[in-house]
Amino acid sequence: MAKATLTNRMRIDNHSRGHDQGKIQYIPQRGFFTRPMSERTLLDFYVVGRETLISALNRMLPQVPESWTVTDKLSPDELALRAEAIFTKIAEEASNCEACKIVHRFCFCTHPLRMEITASELRPAFVESLEKLIAAMSELGTATTLVESALINHLDLEQGAVSRIVQEVNERGLTGFPGPAKSL
């Protein structure tokens, strides 16, 4: 299968976020692969993401709370996306375009980590932490320190898993999408 065909099939083109940000690489005669996770890079994202989210949280105006729910029945992707929706909401409601850009990049670059966490034995702790964050978000405007505490606790849970998850993922080697089929 040609590079262009596989690219189209995966709905990834050479200008997509994954390719442009170096998350996906093409190895001729082998296929497409995700790059190894970098512990240092992920930890840096958490430093910047945490500061941006806390600053945005403190700039949010009181509002009607979202009706987010979380259960252990959600897929790893749905759980990761639910956390990212909360992070995005915080950034957007702060009415700061730069904060939104930073949080969107934070969510995109840490999504694979979140997926690994929610597919591991850390899943119950992630679900519980996310439930607490969602409950706290309903208090936004009246108990911002409660929301901030729940946000920090959740980010601590994720950040605390970085070292172990990175080691496990990188030990598995390249995560690939099948390359061209070989003819006999």
N, C-alpha and C positions, 0 to 999 in steps of 0.2 A: 504494500500500500504506500503510495507516495506521501511525502510530507504534507503537501497541500490537501490531499484527500483526508488524511488523518486529522489534520488541523480543522478542516471543515466539520468532520464528523464529531469532533470533540467540542465544537462551537468555540474554538479558540483560534483567533487569527494572530498574525504577527504583531498586531497593535493592541492586543488584549492586556489586561492588567497583569495576569500571571506571567506572560512572556516578557512584557516590558519591564516588570519589576524583578525579573530574574528568578522567578519562582519555578518556572518550567524550562527545561533545557531539552534540546533535540540532539540526539547522538545518531549520526548517519549509520544506517544498517542495523540500528538497535531499537530506536523509537524515542518516545518522549518520556522524561523522568522529572520528578520533583527534586529540587536541590535539597541537600541535607539541611536540617535545622541548625541554627547557630544559637547557642546558649547566650552568648554576649549580646547578640542583636536582639533577641527576645527580651532579655532583661532590660536593655536600653528602652525598648518599646514600652515596657511596663512603667519605667520611671517617667517617661514623657506622658504616656496615657493617663497615669494616676494623677499627675499634677494638672493636666488639662481637664480631666473629668471633675476633679475637686473644685477647680476654679470655676468651671461652667456650672456646676451644681450650686455654688454660692451666688451665681448671677441669675439663676432661674427665678421667674415670677411664679407665685402660687397659681395653681391651675387644677382643673378637674383631673383626677388621676386616671391613668390608662387602666384598662381591665386585662392585664396580663395574667396568665395562669401558667403554671408549670407542674408537670407530673413526671413521675419516673417512667411513664409509658412513652414519652416523647423520644424520638430518635436522637442520636448524638448530634446530628446536624441541626435539628429543631432546637435542642437545648442550647447549642452554641449560638444560634441565630437569635434566640430569645434574650440571652445576655447582651448580645451586640445591639439588639433593638433598644434595650434600656440605655446602653452607653450612648447610642446615637440620639435618642430622645433627649438625654441630658445636654448633649452638645448643641443640638438644634434649638432647644428652648432657651439657651443662654444668648441667642441672637448674635453669635460671633462666628462669622464664616471661617476664620482661621482655625478656631476650635473644632468646627465641624470637619474640616479637612484633616486635621491631626487625628481626630477620633475615628474617622473613616479609615485612614491608613492603619491606625492601631488595630482596629477590628479585622481588617483584611489580613494584616501580617501575623496576627496572633490566632486567627481562626483555626489553622491546622492544630495548634496546641490545644485549643478548646475542644476540638473534635477528639483528640487523643485522650484528654482528661475524661470526657463524657463517655468514652468507650472503654475506660479502665475501671479498676476497683475504686477510683476516686469519684466515680459517678454519684454515689449517694451523698457524699459531702458537697459536691457541686450543686446537686438538686436542692439540698437543704439550704445552702448558702444563697442560691438564686431565689428560693422561696422567701427567705428573710429580706433580701433586697427588694423584691416585688412588694412585700408587705410594708416595708419602710417607705417605698416610693409613694404609697397612698397617704403618707403623713407629710409629704413635701409641702412646704409653706408654713407648717405649724411646728415641725420638728426636724429642721434641716440637719441638725447634728446627728439625729438618729439615722437619717438617710445616708449621711456622709460615713458614719460608722459602718453601716451595712455594706456600702460601696467599697470601702477600704478593706473590710473583711473578705469580701468576695474577690477583689483583686489580689489580696494576699494569698488566698487559696490557689488561684491560678498561677501567680508568680512563684509560689512555693513548689509547684510541680514542674517548673521549667527544667531544672537540671536532670531530674530523673526521666522525664518524658523525652527530652532531647537525646539522652543517652540511649534509651530504648529504641527510638525511631531510627537513629543513625546506625545502631547495631544491626537493624534489619536490612540496611543497605538502601540502594536506590529503589524508590517506589516508582514503578514504571507503568506506562501504557504500552500495550504490545506494539512492536515494530512491524515492519513489512513481513508478510508471510513468505516463507522460503518455499520455493518449488522443488519438487523431488527430481 
